[in-house]
Amino acid sequence: MNSPRGRAQANTEPDRYGSPMGTQAQGSHDFTLQAVMDLKQSVGELKESVRGIQSSMQTIEQRLAKTGDKIEEGFSKFESKVGERLSKLEEKAAEVKSTLRATKWVLVVLFFIGGALLTGVGWVAKEIWDLSRPLIIEKLANTPAAPSKGAQAAPPTPAPAPPPSGKRS
């Protein structure tokens, strides 16, 4: 009876708490067994909780993947819309640029045409002035001055005699 169990059963004298040592050993064995069984149950519950968490994580990952796909799809749609609008704006800018270039050349041509017309009109006016100036001066010299109000008009001066039409020798 050298085994520990045999020693525990053989020693039946009470310990300092008043219970025989044999019963304490048996109670200790039951307590250890109960603790192991509780530990096993807790480990099983933990395993079940971990499986639940893993299942939740997979569900969350799937939702995140779907959300990521939707966001990516939305960004691609947005990017394509922005790209289309940008290309339209670039086309419009090219049209405006070519229109401005054409307008500039039209204005340059109109400027030169206007300058030529003004030069022509000025030349014509100068020629008219040169031709009509002697006539205007002669007419002004032959026209009597207008009388002032209340003053008597002076008699008109006689016109100069025309030159003789005969030959002089």
C-alpha positions in Angstrom: 0.0 0.0 0.0 2.6 2.4 -1.1 0.4 4.0 -3.7 -0.7 7.6 -2.9 -4.3 6.5 -3.0 -3.7 3.7 -0.6 -1.8 6.1 1.7 -4.7 8.6 1.6 -7.2 5.9 2.5 -5.0 4.4 5.2 -4.5 7.7 6.9 -7.8 8.3 8.5 -6.7 10.5 11.4 -8.3 13.9 11.3 -6.4 16.9 10.1 -6.3 20.2 11.9 -9.8 21.2 10.5 -11.4 18.2 11.9 -12.0 16.1 8.8 -10.2 12.8 8.1 -7.5 13.1 5.5 -8.9 10.4 3.4 -12.1 12.3 2.8 -10.1 15.4 1.9 -8.1 13.6 -0.7 -11.3 12.2 -2.2 -12.9 15.7 -2.1 -9.8 17.1 -3.7 -10.0 14.6 -6.4 -13.7 15.5 -7.1 -12.8 19.2 -7.0 -10.0 18.7 -9.5 -12.3 16.7 -11.8 -15.0 19.3 -11.5 -12.5 22.1 -12.3 -11.3 20.1 -15.4 -14.9 19.5 -16.5 -15.7 23.2 -16.0 -12.5 24.2 -17.9 -13.5 21.8 -20.7 -16.9 23.3 -20.9 -15.4 26.9 -20.9 -13.0 25.9 -23.7 -16.0 24.5 -25.7 -17.9 27.7 -25.1 -14.8 29.7 -26.2 -14.5 27.6 -29.3 -18.1 28.2 -30.1 -17.7 31.9 -29.6 -14.6 32.0 -31.8 -16.6 30.2 -34.5 -19.3 32.8 -34.2 -16.8 35.6 -34.4 -15.2 34.0 -37.4 -18.7 33.7 -39.0 -19.4 37.3 -38.2 -16.0 38.4 -39.6 -16.7 36.5 -42.8 -20.1 38.2 -43.1 -18.4 41.6 -42.4 -15.7 40.8 -45.0 -18.4 40.0 -47.6 -20.3 43.2 -46.8 -17.1 45.2 -47.0 -16.2 43.6 -50.3 -19.7 44.4 -51.7 -19.4 48.0 -50.4 -15.9 48.3 -51.9 -17.2 47.0 -55.2 -20.1 49.6 -55.1 -17.7 52.4 -54.2 -15.3 51.3 -57.0 -18.2 51.2 -59.4 -19.4 54.6 -58.3 -15.9 56.1 -58.7 -15.5 54.6 -62.2 -18.9 56.0 -63.2 -17.9 59.4 -61.7 -14.5 59.2 -63.4 -16.1 58.4 -66.8 -18.6 61.3 -66.4 -15.8 63.7 -65.5 -13.7 62.4 -68.4 -16.6 63.0 -70.8 -17.2 66.4 -69.5 -13.6 67.3 -69.6 -13.2 66.1 -73.2 -16.3 68.2 -74.1 -14.8 71.2 -72.4 -11.5 70.6 -74.3 -13.4 70.5 -77.6 -15.3 73.7 -76.7 -12.0 75.4 -75.8 -10.5 74.3 -79.1 -13.5 75.7 -80.9 -13.3 79.0 -79.0 -9.6 79.2 -79.7 -10.1 78.7 -83.5 -13.0 81.2 -83.4 -10.8 83.8 -81.7 -8.0 83.2 -84.1 -10.4 83.7 -87.1 -11.9 86.7 -85.5 -8.5 88.3 -85.0 -7.7 87.8 -88.7 -11.1 89.2 -89.7 -10.5 92.3 -87.6 -7.0 92.8 -89.0 -8.5 92.6 -92.6 -11.3 95.0 -91.6 -8.8 97.4 -90.0 -6.8 97.5 -93.3 -9.9 97.9 -95.3 -11.2 100.7 -93.0 -7.8 102.4 -93.2 -7.8 102.1 -97.0 -11.4 103.6 -97.1 -10.5 106.4 -94.8 -7.4 107.1 -96.9 -9.5 107.1 -100.0 -12.2 109.3 -98.5 -9.5 111.7 -97.2 -7.9 111.9 -100.7 -11.3 112.5 -102.3 -12.1 115.2 -99.8 -8.8 116.8 -100.3 -9.3 116.8 -104.1 -12.8 118.2 -103.7 -11.4 120.9 -101.5 -8.5 121.7 -103.9 -11.0 122.0 -106.8 -13.7 123.9 -105.0 -11.5 126.2 -102.9 -10.9 128.8 -105.6 -14.6 128.8 -106.4 -15.5 129.2 -102.8 -13.0 132.1 -102.3 -14.3 133.8 -105.5 -17.8 133.4 -104.3 -17.0 134.8 -100.9 -15.2 137.7 -102.4 -18.2 138.6 -104.6 -20.8 138.2 -101.9 -21.7 141.4 -100.0 -21.4 141.3 -96.2 -24.6 140.8 -94.4 -25.9 144.0 -92.9 -26.2 144.1 -89.1 -29.6 144.7 -87.6 -30.6 148.3 -87.5 -27.8 149.4 -89.7 -28.3 150.5 -93.3 -26.8 148.2 -95.9 -24.0 149.7 -98.0 -24.6 149.8 -101.7 -23.1 146.8 -103.5 -19.7 147.4 -105.0 -19.7 147.2 -108.8 -18.3 144.1 -110.3 -15.0 144.5 -112.1 -15.2 144.9 -115.7 -14.5 141.9 -117.9 -11.2 142.0 -119.7 -11.4 143.1 -123.3 -11.7 140.3 -125.7 -9.6 141.8 -128.3 -5.9 141.1 -129.0 -3.4 143.5 -127.8 -0.3 144.2 -129.7 
